[in-house]
Amino acid sequence: MERSVALLLGAYLLGSFPTGWVVVRLLTGQDVRRVGSGRTGGTNAMRAGGLPAGLLTGLGDLLKGALAILLARLLFPDQPMAGVIAGWLAVAGHNWSIWMGFRGGAGTAPNIGAALALWPLSAAVLLPMIPLAAALTGYASLTSMVLALAIPLVFAVRTVFFNGPWVEILYGLGTLGMVAWALRPNFRRLREGTEPRLRISMRPTHSVRIPQG
């Protein structure tokens, strides 16, 4: 019972750590929630603090997802479902952080970090896909969805061809749902033609919040 509670709380709290808020506050003194989309993920951190803030935030958020999986393996060795639950909670914590008033990011970086920890060979597909999807779509939100869709497919390939645990497909499907739910305002703006395109810049590019309602 104690280990289960430790896993549930630990994975959620790891995901809840507001990396983007901390990075942007340290680098610029700003509150990232008052800039751009108001989210705490890497894309909005880059809008608020430039490329260094975006990269630091993205790496930190990747680490949150990976640490949640390592926690699951420490507490429940050889139980793949524990890793699945930990990954879900890390993404949920990132998107709905207790420290940010149950707001946060869209879950992309912790989702990838957890996927890499679950199956390190997935890095060969997922990491090159980040710049490729960004270049092809031109939008951070569409890049996030491409990656969220790719993750359950990657684990399906692992299950079929590498005898991987089938429950990890559930991990990808669950996080796909969470990412899609978080990106609903972006989908609306895409339909309306008002979604900002992804811009890579060393300097901040936004100072005003994009309406989320």
ABEGO torsion letter per residue (X at the ends): XAAAAAAAAAAAAAAABBAAAAAAAAAAGBBAAABEAGBABAAAAAAAAEAAAAAAAAAAAAAAAAAAAAAAAAABBGBAAAAAAAAAAAAAAAABBAAAGGBEBAGAAAAAAAAAAABAAAAAAAAAAAAAAAAAAGBAAAAAAAAAAAAAAAAAAAAAAAGBBAAAAAAAAAAAAAAAAAAAAAAAAAAAGABBBBBBBABBABABBBBAX
